[in-house]
Amino acid sequence: MKFACQNRTKCHCVGRSINFMITSLTEAGDIKATIAVLEFIISSAAKYSVDGQSLSSELQQLGLPKEHAVTLCKCYEDKQGELQEKLKAQSMRLSRLAGMAWRVDYILSSSVLLEVNEPSVQLKLNVQDGMTSEVRPVSFTMTNGQLHVMLMGKTGIHTSLKNNFIWN
């Protein structure tokens, strides 16, 4: 139990997978359940800033033997600060716009097209993932009408938010 708790808190802080030396100590079916329970208990306790004594008392009330509860709480208390920092870093990570490039294409004449179409807008958005900070490009083409609808929608949403919410 002590080895599993230490390993889980260490891996949770660093963000890597569990050490598979545990597999030699337990059965394969029990490993996943044990890891899931430990991660839930430890991350929930860190999320709500539960002190070690209260956590130990609650675990014992749920039926965990005292020696296991004390071991888990000792591991938790040793890494509590790191766990809380890791949870803060992981919370509310949304993708964001890292950059944008655009151009307007005009087709003046074509030997293939019978009629000349309206200009089109080529957009390339660089989207940064909130969790991994990886930037990936997203490219698409819009007509003049689609661009107008998008801009009016953005303006309408902005106006609606501005009118319906009080910003401090």
OpenMM code with the backbone's topology and positions (N, CA, C; nanometers):
from openmm import Vec3, app, unit

residues = "MET LYS PHE ALA CYS GLN ASN ARG THR LYS CYS HIS CYS VAL GLY ARG SER ILE ASN PHE MET ILE THR SER LEU THR GLU ALA GLY ASP ILE LYS ALA THR ILE ALA VAL LEU GLU PHE ILE ILE SER SER ALA ALA LYS TYR SER VAL ASP GLY GLN SER LEU SER SER GLU LEU GLN GLN LEU GLY LEU PRO LYS GLU HIS ALA VAL THR LEU CYS LYS CYS TYR GLU ASP LYS GLN GLY GLU LEU GLN GLU LYS LEU LYS ALA GLN SER MET ARG LEU SER ARG LEU ALA GLY MET ALA TRP ARG VAL ASP TYR ILE LEU SER SER SER VAL LEU LEU GLU VAL ASN GLU PRO SER VAL GLN LEU LYS LEU ASN VAL GLN ASP GLY MET THR SER GLU VAL ARG PRO VAL SER PHE THR MET THR ASN GLY GLN LEU HIS VAL MET LEU MET GLY LYS THR GLY ILE HIS THR SER LEU LYS ASN ASN PHE ILE TRP ASN".split()
positions = [
    Vec3(0.0833, -0.1201, 0.0000),
    Vec3(0.0000, 0.0000, 0.0000),
    Vec3(0.0870, 0.1254, 0.0000),
    Vec3(0.1916, 0.1234, 0.0831),
    Vec3(0.2797, 0.2394, 0.0914),
    Vec3(0.3479, 0.2645, -0.0428),
    Vec3(0.3966, 0.1586, -0.1051),
    Vec3(0.4641, 0.1709, -0.2347),
    Vec3(0.3687, 0.2251, -0.3407),
    Vec3(0.2465, 0.1747, -0.3411),
    Vec3(0.1472, 0.2197, -0.4392),
    Vec3(0.1129, 0.3671, -0.4182),
    Vec3(0.0959, 0.4094, -0.2940),
    Vec3(0.0638, 0.5494, -0.2641),
    Vec3(0.1780, 0.6421, -0.3038),
    Vec3(0.3002, 0.6038, -0.2668),
    Vec3(0.4150, 0.6868, -0.3017),
    Vec3(0.4294, 0.6988, -0.4528),
    Vec3(0.4129, 0.5883, -0.5206),
    Vec3(0.4267, 0.5876, -0.6652),
    Vec3(0.3181, 0.6713, -0.7309),
    Vec3(0.1948, 0.6610, -0.6831),
    Vec3(0.0836, 0.7345, -0.7431),
    Vec3(0.0993, 0.8844, -0.7219),
    Vec3(0.1382, 0.9274, -0.6006),
    Vec3(0.1551, 1.0709, -0.5767),
    Vec3(0.2713, 1.1259, -0.6587),
    Vec3(0.3780, 1.0502, -0.6697),
    Vec3(0.4933, 1.0937, -0.7489),
    Vec3(0.4552, 1.1069, -0.8959),
    Vec3(0.3864, 1.0081, -0.9487),
    Vec3(0.3470, 1.0106, -1.0898),
    Vec3(0.2448, 1.1204, -1.1164),
    Vec3(0.1563, 1.1451, -1.0209),
    Vec3(0.0545, 1.2487, -1.0386),
    Vec3(0.1195, 1.3866, -1.0437),
    Vec3(0.2226, 1.4077, -0.9619),
    Vec3(0.2913, 1.5374, -0.9609),
    Vec3(0.3716, 1.5590, -1.0879),
    Vec3(0.4398, 1.4555, -1.1307),
    Vec3(0.5281, 1.4676, -1.2462),
    Vec3(0.4514, 1.4547, -1.3762),
    Vec3(0.3377, 1.3857, -1.3738),
    Vec3(0.2555, 1.3717, -1.4923),
    Vec3(0.2954, 1.2562, -1.5816),
    Vec3(0.3506, 1.1514, -1.5235),
    Vec3(0.3848, 1.0359, -1.6059),
    Vec3(0.3094, 0.9146, -1.5561),
    Vec3(0.3230, 0.8039, -1.6278),
    Vec3(0.2465, 0.6844, -1.5928),
    Vec3(0.3069, 0.6144, -1.4716),
    Vec3(0.2277, 0.5240, -1.4156),
    Vec3(0.2643, 0.4538, -1.2932),
    Vec3(0.3805, 0.3579, -1.3170),
    Vec3(0.4621, 0.3402, -1.2165),
    Vec3(0.5737, 0.2465, -1.2228),
    Vec3(0.5171, 0.1049, -1.2232),
    Vec3(0.5561, 0.0259, -1.3189),
    Vec3(0.4966, -0.1059, -1.3341),
    Vec3(0.5605, -0.2123, -1.2456),
    Vec3(0.6421, -0.1712, -1.1463),
    Vec3(0.6882, -0.2666, -1.0452),
    Vec3(0.5701, -0.3105, -0.9593),
    Vec3(0.4654, -0.2277, -0.9563),
    Vec3(0.3457, -0.2636, -0.8796),
    Vec3(0.2811, -0.3879, -0.9383),
    Vec3(0.2931, -0.4066, -1.0690),
    Vec3(0.2289, -0.5211, -1.1338),
    Vec3(0.2795, -0.6534, -1.0792),
    Vec3(0.4035, -0.6561, -1.0334),
    Vec3(0.4556, -0.7809, -0.9787),
    Vec3(0.4029, -0.8077, -0.8380),
    Vec3(0.3481, -0.7056, -0.7734),
    Vec3(0.3003, -0.7216, -0.6363),
    Vec3(0.1517, -0.7539, -0.6267),
    Vec3(0.0758, -0.7237, -0.7316),
    Vec3(-0.0691, -0.7453, -0.7270),
    Vec3(-0.1165, -0.8126, -0.8542),
    Vec3(-0.2431, -0.8523, -0.8538),
    Vec3(-0.3026, -0.9126, -0.9728),
    Vec3(-0.3377, -0.8032, -1.0730),
    Vec3(-0.3445, -0.8403, -1.1988),
    Vec3(-0.3669, -0.7430, -1.3065),
    Vec3(-0.4990, -0.6681, -1.2912),
    Vec3(-0.6053, -0.7358, -1.2514),
    Vec3(-0.7357, -0.6713, -1.2366),
    Vec3(-0.7397, -0.5722, -1.1227),
    Vec3(-0.6629, -0.5983, -1.0184),
    Vec3(-0.6622, -0.5106, -0.9017),
    Vec3(-0.5810, -0.3834, -0.9239),
    Vec3(-0.4871, -0.3870, -1.0157),
    Vec3(-0.3976, -0.2729, -1.0360),
    Vec3(-0.4745, -0.1502, -1.0810),
    Vec3(-0.5564, -0.1657, -1.1842),
    Vec3(-0.6306, -0.0512, -1.2371),
    Vec3(-0.7260, 0.0060, -1.1333),
    Vec3(-0.7931, -0.0804, -1.0606),
    Vec3(-0.8866, -0.0344, -0.9583),
    Vec3(-0.8125, 0.0386, -0.8462),
    Vec3(-0.6999, -0.0164, -0.8039),
    Vec3(-0.6210, 0.0454, -0.6973),
    Vec3(-0.5704, 0.1824, -0.7398),
    Vec3(-0.5181, 0.1910, -0.8610),
    Vec3(-0.4661, 0.3182, -0.9118),
    Vec3(-0.5778, 0.4211, -0.9230),
    Vec3(-0.6927, 0.3804, -0.9742),
    Vec3(-0.8053, 0.4729, -0.9897),
    Vec3(-0.8534, 0.5248, -0.8545),
    Vec3(-0.8633, 0.4357, -0.7566),
    Vec3(-0.9087, 0.4764, -0.6231),
    Vec3(-0.8077, 0.5698, -0.5581),
    Vec3(-0.6795, 0.5346, -0.5658),
    Vec3(-0.5760, 0.6204, -0.5071),
    Vec3(-0.5746, 0.7583, -0.5728),
    Vec3(-0.5838, 0.7606, -0.7049),
    Vec3(-0.5825, 0.8892, -0.7747),
    Vec3(-0.7036, 0.9730, -0.7364),
    Vec3(-0.8201, 0.9102, -0.7256),
    Vec3(-0.9405, 0.9838, -0.6876),
    Vec3(-0.9280, 1.0399, -0.5459),
    Vec3(-0.8852, 0.9581, -0.4523),
    Vec3(-0.8737, 1.0020, -0.3126),
    Vec3(-0.7713, 1.1137, -0.3001),
    Vec3(-0.6541, 1.0932, -0.3585),
    Vec3(-0.5456, 1.1906, -0.3441),
    Vec3(-0.5785, 1.3217, -0.4153),
    Vec3(-0.6290, 1.3136, -0.5380),
    Vec3(-0.6584, 1.4377, -0.6108),
    Vec3(-0.7769, 1.5123, -0.5487),
    Vec3(-0.8768, 1.4406, -0.4995),
    Vec3(-0.9901, 1.5070, -0.4337),
    Vec3(-0.9462, 1.5746, -0.3046),
    Vec3(-0.8619, 1.5074, -0.2278),
    Vec3(-0.8124, 1.5666, -0.1032),
    Vec3(-0.7290, 1.6910, -0.1322),
    Vec3(-0.6440, 1.6844, -0.2345),
    Vec3(-0.5612, 1.8003, -0.2702),
    Vec3(-0.6473, 1.9137, -0.3247),
    Vec3(-0.7479, 1.8791, -0.4020),
    Vec3(-0.8353, 1.9803, -0.4627),
    Vec3(-0.9075, 2.0611, -0.3554),
    Vec3(-0.9505, 1.9949, -0.2488),
    Vec3(-1.0265, 2.0617, -0.1437),
    Vec3(-0.9415, 2.0950, -0.0210),
    Vec3(-0.8096, 2.0855, -0.0326),
    Vec3(-0.7146, 2.1214, 0.0742),
    Vec3(-0.7462, 2.0526, 0.2068),
    Vec3(-0.7689, 1.9231, 0.2007),
    Vec3(-0.7988, 1.8454, 0.3210),
    Vec3(-0.6677, 1.8164, 0.3937),
    Vec3(-0.6671, 1.8355, 0.5244),
    Vec3(-0.5460, 1.8036, 0.6003),
    Vec3(-0.5360, 1.6524, 0.6208),
    Vec3(-0.4155, 1.6054, 0.6490),
    Vec3(-0.3891, 1.4626, 0.6608),
    Vec3(-0.4691, 1.3936, 0.7700),
    Vec3(-0.4871, 1.4602, 0.8828),
    Vec3(-0.5606, 1.4009, 0.9950),
    Vec3(-0.7070, 1.3778, 0.9586),
    Vec3(-0.7691, 1.4764, 0.8957),
    Vec3(-0.9095, 1.4621, 0.8544),
    Vec3(-0.9250, 1.3534, 0.7493),
    Vec3(-0.8314, 1.3479, 0.6558),
    Vec3(-0.8351, 1.2452, 0.5521),
    Vec3(-0.8230, 1.1066, 0.6139),
    Vec3(-0.7310, 1.0910, 0.7074),
    Vec3(-0.7127, 0.9626, 0.7744),
    Vec3(-0.8397, 0.9205, 0.8483),
    Vec3(-0.9000, 1.0142, 0.9192),
    Vec3(-1.0229, 0.9857, 0.9929),
    Vec3(-1.1354, 0.9430, 0.8986),
    Vec3(-1.1519, 1.0148, 0.7873),
    Vec3(-1.2570, 0.9815, 0.6904),
    Vec3(-1.2338, 0.8444, 0.6275),
    Vec3(-1.1099, 0.8147, 0.5929),
    Vec3(-1.0789, 0.6848, 0.5322),
    Vec3(-1.1055, 0.5704, 0.6296),
    Vec3(-1.0747, 0.5920, 0.7568),
    Vec3(-1.1011, 0.4888, 0.8574),
    Vec3(-1.2511, 0.4702, 0.8774),
    Vec3(-1.3281, 0.5782, 0.8711),
    Vec3(-1.4732, 0.5667, 0.8829),
    Vec3(-1.5326, 0.4901, 0.7654),
    Vec3(-1.4658, 0.4979, 0.6498),
    Vec3(-1.5113, 0.4234, 0.5325),
    Vec3(-1.4683, 0.2771, 0.5356),
    Vec3(-1.3876, 0.2387, 0.6357),
    Vec3(-1.3510, 0.0991, 0.6518),
    Vec3(-1.2086, 0.0639, 0.6141),
    Vec3(-1.1272, 0.1614, 0.5780),
    Vec3(-0.9873, 0.1336, 0.5461),
    Vec3(-0.9117, 0.1106, 0.6768),
    Vec3(-0.8318, 0.0052, 0.6850),
    Vec3(-0.7549, -0.0184, 0.8080),
    Vec3(-0.6661, 0.1017, 0.8424),
    Vec3(-0.6454, 0.1212, 0.9734),
    Vec3(-0.5726, 0.2382, 1.0209),
    Vec3(-0.4329, 0.2475, 0.9612),
    Vec3(-0.3618, 0.1331, 0.9533),
    Vec3(-0.2247, 0.1392, 0.9002),
    Vec3(-0.2219, 0.1823, 0.7536),
    Vec3(-0.3221, 0.1401, 0.6750),
    Vec3(-0.3292, 0.1823, 0.5350),
    Vec3(-0.3653, 0.3308, 0.5246),
    Vec3(-0.4583, 0.3751, 0.6082),
    Vec3(-0.4988, 0.5158, 0.6071),
    Vec3(-0.3818, 0.6060, 0.6457),
    Vec3(-0.3062, 0.5656, 0.7466),
    Vec3(-0.1905, 0.6443, 0.7902),
    Vec3(-0.0856, 0.6499, 0.6796),
    Vec3(-0.0614, 0.5372, 0.6136),
    Vec3(0.0357, 0.5324, 0.5042),
    Vec3(-0.0063, 0.6238, 0.3898),
    Vec3(-0.1322, 0.6151, 0.3505),
    Vec3(-0.1824, 0.6990, 0.2422),
    Vec3(-0.1720, 0.8467, 0.2791),
    Vec3(-0.2082, 0.8810, 0.4014),
    Vec3(-0.2047, 1.0202, 0.4452),
    Vec3(-0.0624, 1.0738, 0.4545),
    Vec3(0.0307, 0.9896, 0.4950),
    Vec3(0.1716, 1.0312, 0.5011),
    Vec3(0.2218, 1.0662, 0.3610),
    Vec3(0.1917, 0.9811, 0.2643),
    Vec3(0.2311, 1.0079, 0.1247),
    Vec3(0.1632, 1.1342, 0.0728),
    Vec3(0.0365, 1.1490, 0.1063),
    Vec3(-0.0398, 1.2663, 0.0626),
    Vec3(0.0187, 1.3946, 0.1217),
    Vec3(0.0473, 1.3945, 0.2512),
    Vec3(0.1015, 1.5141, 0.3161),
    Vec3(0.2382, 1.5522, 0.2602),
    Vec3(0.3194, 1.4515, 0.2251),
    Vec3(0.4521, 1.4792, 0.1700),
    Vec3(0.4446, 1.5513, 0.0357),
    Vec3(0.3429, 1.5226, -0.0430),
    Vec3(0.3321, 1.5776, -0.1789),
    Vec3(0.2136, 1.6723, -0.1968),
    Vec3(0.1486, 1.7128, -0.0889),
    Vec3(0.0263, 1.7925, -0.1001),
    Vec3(0.0478, 1.9219, -0.1786),
    Vec3(0.1519, 1.9956, -0.1488),
    Vec3(0.1777, 2.1220, -0.2183),
    Vec3(0.2001, 2.1022, -0.3675),
    Vec3(0.2809, 2.0025, -0.4018),
    Vec3(0.3075, 1.9735, -0.5430),
    Vec3(0.1799, 1.9302, -0.6152),
    Vec3(0.0990, 1.8483, -0.5469),
    Vec3(-0.0269, 1.8038, -0.6068),
    Vec3(-0.1194, 1.9218, -0.6354),
    Vec3(-0.1301, 2.0129, -0.5409),
    Vec3(-0.2177, 2.1281, -0.5593),
    Vec3(-0.1691, 2.2171, -0.6735),
    Vec3(-0.0380, 2.2348, -0.6849),
    Vec3(0.0166, 2.3137, -0.7957),
    Vec3(-0.0118, 2.2470, -0.9297),
    Vec3(0.0018, 2.1158, -0.9344),
    Vec3(-0.0249, 2.0416, -1.0581),
    Vec3(-0.1725, 2.0520, -1.0962),
    Vec3(-0.2618, 2.0405, -0.9980),
    Vec3(-0.4054, 2.0518, -1.0253),
    Vec3(-0.4420, 2.1925, -1.0733),
    Vec3(-0.3790, 2.2952, -1.0148),
    Vec3(-0.4042, 2.4320, -1.0603),
    Vec3(-0.3588, 2.4497, -1.2045),
    Vec3(-0.2455, 2.3913, -1.2374),
    Vec3(-0.1924, 2.4036, -1.3736),
    Vec3(-0.2813, 2.3327, -1.4755),
    Vec3(-0.3529, 2.2284, -1.4323),
    Vec3(-0.4362, 2.1507, -1.5235),
    Vec3(-0.5783, 2.2040, -1.5360),
    Vec3(-0.6210, 2.2892, -1.4458),
    Vec3(-0.7611, 2.3303, -1.4464),
    Vec3(-0.7880, 2.4396, -1.5486),
    Vec3(-0.9076, 2.4361, -1.6050),
    Vec3(-0.9578, 2.5376, -1.6976),
    Vec3(-0.8617, 2.5681, -1.8119),
    Vec3(-0.8155, 2.4650, -1.8767),
    Vec3(-0.7269, 2.4823, -1.9920),
    Vec3(-0.8087, 2.4760, -2.1194),
    Vec3(-0.8256, 2.5887, -2.1828),
    Vec3(-0.8995, 2.5963, -2.3074),
    Vec3(-0.8027, 2.6265, -2.4208),
    Vec3(-0.8396, 2.5850, -2.5387),
    Vec3(-0.7584, 2.6187, -2.6551),
    Vec3(-0.7665, 2.7686, -2.6788),
    Vec3(-0.6581, 2.8234, -2.7317),
    Vec3(-0.6563, 2.9660, -2.7595),
    Vec3(-0.5934, 2.9922, -2.8952),
    Vec3(-0.6220, 3.1074, -2.9477),
    Vec3(-0.5699, 3.1464, -3.0777),
    Vec3(-0.4275, 3.1980, -3.0601),
    Vec3(-0.3314, 3.1306, -3.1229),
    Vec3(-0.1913, 3.1697, -3.1118),
    Vec3(-0.1506, 3.2641, -3.2247),
    Vec3(-0.2208, 3.2604, -3.3342),
    Vec3(-0.1875, 3.3472, -3.4468),
    Vec3(-0.2859, 3.3272, -3.5603),
    Vec3(-0.2818, 3.4205, -3.6551),
    Vec3(-0.3747, 3.4120, -3.7670),
    Vec3(-0.3096, 3.4742, -3.8895),
    Vec3(-0.3358, 3.4148, -4.0037),
    Vec3(-0.2930, 3.4716, -4.1314),
    Vec3(-0.4122, 3.4651, -4.2260),
    Vec3(-0.4237, 3.5636, -4.3147),
    Vec3(-0.5360, 3.5644, -4.4073),
    Vec3(-0.4929, 3.6256, -4.5397),
    Vec3(-0.5703, 3.5954, -4.6397),
    Vec3(-0.5506, 3.6577, -4.7703),
    Vec3(-0.6822, 3.6510, -4.8467),
    Vec3(-0.6997, 3.7433, -4.9384),
    Vec3(-0.8181, 3.7466, -5.0236),
    Vec3(-0.7750, 3.7063, -5.1636),
    Vec3(-0.8430, 3.6077, -5.2186),
    Vec3(-0.8137, 3.5607, -5.3539),
    Vec3(-0.9213, 3.6100, -5.4494),
    Vec3(-0.8783, 3.6705, -5.5579),
    Vec3(-0.9681, 3.7145, -5.6650),
    Vec3(-0.9384, 3.6316, -5.7892),
    Vec3(-1.0400, 3.5784, -5.8498),
    Vec3(-1.0234, 3.5095, -5.9775),
    Vec3(-1.0736, 3.6061, -6.0842),
    Vec3(-0.9799, 3.6603, -6.1595),
    Vec3(-1.0171, 3.7587, -6.2613),
    Vec3(-1.0707, 3.6920, -6.3867),
    Vec3(-1.0036, 3.5862, -6.4279),
    Vec3(-1.0530, 3.5109, -6.5431),
    Vec3(-0.9983, 3.3700, -6.5351),
    Vec3(-1.0671, 3.2792, -6.6012),
    Vec3(-1.0265, 3.1402, -6.5968),
    Vec3(-1.0663, 3.0718, -6.7266),
    Vec3(-0.9796, 2.9830, -6.7709),
    Vec3(-1.0133, 2.9063, -6.8910),
    Vec3(-1.1042, 2.7891, -6.8562),
    Vec3(-1.1100, 2.7543, -6.7288),
    Vec3(-1.1910, 2.6413, -6.6843),
    Vec3(-1.3310, 2.6871, -6.6422),
    Vec3(-1.3377, 2.7980, -6.5689),
    Vec3(-1.4660, 2.8468, -6.5183),
    Vec3(-1.5379, 2.9291, -6.6236),
    Vec3(-1.6674, 2.9059, -6.6355),
    Vec3(-1.7467, 2.9847, -6.7292),
    Vec3(-1.7782, 3.1228, -6.6723),
    Vec3(-1.7962, 3.1286, -6.5417),
    Vec3(-1.8258, 3.2564, -6.4786),
    Vec3(-1.7223, 3.2843, -6.3703),
    Vec3(-1.6959, 3.4074, -6.3465),
    Vec3(-1.5994, 3.4473, -6.2446),
    Vec3(-1.6750, 3.4643, -6.1133),
    Vec3(-1.6260, 3.3981, -6.0104),
    Vec3(-1.6926, 3.4022, -5.8796),
    Vec3(-1.6449, 3.5217, -5.7987),
    Vec3(-1.7130, 3.5445, -5.6896),
    Vec3(-1.6754, 3.6523, -5.5992),
    Vec3(-1.5442, 3.6176, -5.5291),
    Vec3(-1.4800, 3.7149, -5.4692),
    Vec3(-1.3537, 3.6875, -5.4000),
    Vec3(-1.3755, 3.5920, -5.2823),
    Vec3(-1.2720, 3.5174, -5.2480),
    Vec3(-1.2792, 3.4269, -5.1329),
    Vec3(-1.1692, 3.4636, -5.0344),
    Vec3(-1.1952, 3.4364, -4.9089),
    Vec3(-1.1007, 3.4670, -4.8022),
    Vec3(-1.0382, 3.3364, -4.7554),
    Vec3(-0.9063, 3.3316, -4.7564),
    Vec3(-0.8314, 3.2162, -4.7069),
    Vec3(-0.7851, 3.2499, -4.5649),
    Vec3(-0.8280, 3.1711, -4.4664),
    Vec3(-0.7879, 3.1934, -4.3272),
    Vec3(-0.7031, 3.0771, -4.2784),
    Vec3(-0.5979, 3.1095, -4.2060),
    Vec3(-0.5162, 3.0077, -4.1401),
    Vec3(-0.5039, 3.0498, -3.9939),
    Vec3(-0.5652, 2.9703, -3.9059),
    Vec3(-0.5612, 2.9967, -3.7624),
    Vec3(-0.4624, 2.9017, -3.6975),
    Vec3(-0.3765, 2.9537, -3.6119),
    Vec3(-0.2869, 2.8698, -3.5329),
    Vec3(-0.3490, 2.8558, -3.3947),
    Vec3(-0.3973, 2.7360, -3.3639),
    Vec3(-0.4691, 2.7098, -3.2395),
    Vec3(-0.3756, 2.6389, -3.1427),
    Vec3(-0.3614, 2.6957, -3.0217),
    Vec3(-0.2752, 2.6379, -2.9187),
    Vec3(-0.3610, 2.5577, -2.8223),
    Vec3(-0.3285, 2.4289, -2.8081),
    Vec3(-0.4014, 2.3410, -2.7175),
    Vec3(-0.3764, 2.3850, -2.5739),
    Vec3(-0.4816, 2.3862, -2.4922),
    Vec3(-0.4705, 2.4322, -2.3547),
    Vec3(-0.3908, 2.3409, -2.2642),
    Vec3(-0.3950, 2.2104, -2.2874),
    Vec3(-0.3248, 2.1159, -2.2001),
    Vec3(-0.1798, 2.0947, -2.2421),
    Vec3(-0.1557, 2.0787, -2.3718),
    Vec3(-0.0217, 2.0427, -2.4179),
    Vec3(0.0573, 2.1607, -2.4713),
    Vec3(-0.0061, 2.2741, -2.4918),
    Vec3(0.0543, 2.3934, -2.5509),
    Vec3(0.1039, 2.3692, -2.6931),
    Vec3(0.0576, 2.2625, -2.7540),
    Vec3(0.0939, 2.2319, -2.8918),
    Vec3(0.0132, 2.3220, -2.9848),
    Vec3(0.0805, 2.3819, -3.0827),
    Vec3(0.0143, 2.4697, -3.1785),
    Vec3(-0.0098, 2.3916, -3.3069),
    Vec3(-0.1350, 2.3938, -3.3537),
    Vec3(-0.1675, 2.3255, -3.4791),
    Vec3(-0.2418, 2.4225, -3.5701),
    Vec3(-0.2093, 2.4185, -3.6982),
    Vec3(-0.2753, 2.5087, -3.7921),
    Vec3(-0.4115, 2.4552, -3.8357),
    Vec3(-0.5065, 2.5455, -3.8518),
    Vec3(-0.6392, 2.5127, -3.9039),
    Vec3(-0.6648, 2.6098, -4.0188),
    Vec3(-0.6770, 2.5565, -4.1399),
    Vec3(-0.6961, 2.6405, -4.2582),
    Vec3(-0.8335, 2.6157, -4.3188),
    Vec3(-0.8951, 2.7217, -4.3706),
    Vec3(-1.0230, 2.7079, -4.4392),
    Vec3(-1.0469, 2.8283, -4.5293),
    Vec3(-1.1419, 2.8119, -4.6195),
    Vec3(-1.1783, 2.9157, -4.7159),
    Vec3(-1.3218, 2.9595, -4.6897),
    Vec3(-1.3452, 3.0903, -4.6993),
    Vec3(-1.4784, 3.1456, -4.6773),
    Vec3(-1.5136, 3.2389, -4.7925),
    Vec3(-1.6413, 3.2432, -4.8238),
    Vec3(-1.6883, 3.3416, -4.9212),
    Vec3(-1.7087, 3.4742, -4.8498),
    Vec3(-1.7316, 3.5772, -4.9266),
    Vec3(-1.7572, 3.7091, -4.8703),
    Vec3(-1.8802, 3.7060, -4.7791),
    Vec3(-1.9843, 3.6356, -4.8206),
    Vec3(-2.1063, 3.6247, -4.7402),
    Vec3(-2.0825, 3.5522, -4.6086),
    Vec3(-2.0057, 3.4439, -4.6119),
    Vec3(-1.9752, 3.3696, -4.4895),
    Vec3(-1.8929, 3.4543, -4.3931),
    Vec3(-1.7978, 3.5304, -4.4460),
    Vec3(-1.7175, 3.6188, -4.3618),
    Vec3(-1.8061, 3.7238, -4.2957),
    Vec3(-1.8989, 3.7789, -4.3706),
    Vec3(-1.9911, 3.8788, -4.3169),
    Vec3(-2.0762, 3.8194, -4.2039),
    Vec3(-2.1289, 3.6986, -4.2241),
    Vec3(-2.2092, 3.6315, -4.1211),
    Vec3(-2.1254, 3.6067, -3.9960),
    Vec3(-2.0009, 3.5620, -4.0135),
    Vec3(-1.9137, 3.5356, -3.8987),
    Vec3(-1.8860, 3.6639, -3.8208),
    Vec3(-1.8557, 3.7716, -3.8904),
    Vec3(-1.8276, 3.8983, -3.8224),
    Vec3(-1.9506, 3.9534, -3.7521),
    Vec3(-2.0676, 3.9423, -3.8128),
    Vec3(-2.1910, 3.9889, -3.7495),
    Vec3(-2.2241, 3.9028, -3.6275),
    Vec3(-2.2004, 3.7731, -3.6366),
    Vec3(-2.2227, 3.6843, -3.5224),
    Vec3(-2.1319, 3.7194, -3.4067),
    Vec3(-2.0050, 3.7458, -3.4363),
    Vec3(-1.9090, 3.7846, -3.3332),
    Vec3(-1.9507, 3.9157, -3.2681),
    Vec3(-1.9915, 4.0119, -3.3493),
    Vec3(-2.0356, 4.1412, -3.2974),
    Vec3(-2.1617, 4.1250, -3.2131),
    Vec3(-2.2548, 4.0409, -3.2590),
    Vec3(-2.3782, 4.0176, -3.1839),
    Vec3(-2.3525, 3.9515, -3.0498),
    Vec3(-2.2641, 3.8546, -3.0475),
    Vec3(-2.2300, 3.7873, -2.9213),
    Vec3(-2.1636, 3.8851, -2.8263),
    Vec3(-2.0704, 3.9641, -2.8777),
    Vec3(-2.0002, 4.0616, -2.7941),
    Vec3(-2.0989, 4.1619, -2.7345),
    Vec3(-2.1915, 4.2116, -2.8159),
    Vec3(-2.2928, 4.3066, -2.7683),
    Vec3(-2.3837, 4.2421, -2.6643),
    Vec3(-2.4248, 4.1190, -2.6892),
    Vec3(-2.5114, 4.0477, -2.5950),
    Vec3(-2.4426, 4.0283, -2.4606),
    Vec3(-2.3165, 3.9874, -2.4632),
    Vec3(-2.2423, 3.9701, -2.3382),
    Vec3(-2.2265, 4.1028, -2.2654),
    Vec3(-2.1977, 4.2064, -2.3401),
    Vec3(-2.1779, 4.3383, -2.2805),
    Vec3(-2.3062, 4.3893, -2.2149),
    Vec3(-2.4216, 4.3659, -2.2786),
    Vec3(-2.5495, 4.4148, -2.2262),
    Vec3(-2.6053, 4.3291, -2.1131),
    Vec3(-2.5763, 4.2004, -2.1120),
    Vec3(-2.6385, 4.1096, -2.0155),
    Vec3(-2.5556, 4.0837, -1.8909),
    Vec3(-2.4286, 4.1185, -1.8928),
    Vec3(-2.3435, 4.0927, -1.7776),
    Vec3(-2.2800, 4.2223, -1.7307),
    Vec3(-2.2641, 4.2331, -1.6016),
    Vec3(-2.1979, 4.3501, -1.5441),
    Vec3(-2.0519, 4.3132, -1.5244),
    Vec3(-1.9649, 4.3841, -1.5913),
    Vec3(-1.8209, 4.3576, -1.5803),
    Vec3(-1.7618, 4.4534, -1.4789),
    Vec3(-1.6853, 4.4008, -1.3869),
    Vec3(-1.6205, 4.4844, -1.2851),
    Vec3(-1.4884, 4.5346, -1.3346),
] * unit.nanometer
topology = app.Topology()
chain = topology.addChain("A")
for resn in residues:
    res = topology.addResidue(resn, chain)
    for name in ("N", "CA", "C"):
        topology.addAtom(name, app.Element.getBySymbol(name[0]), res)
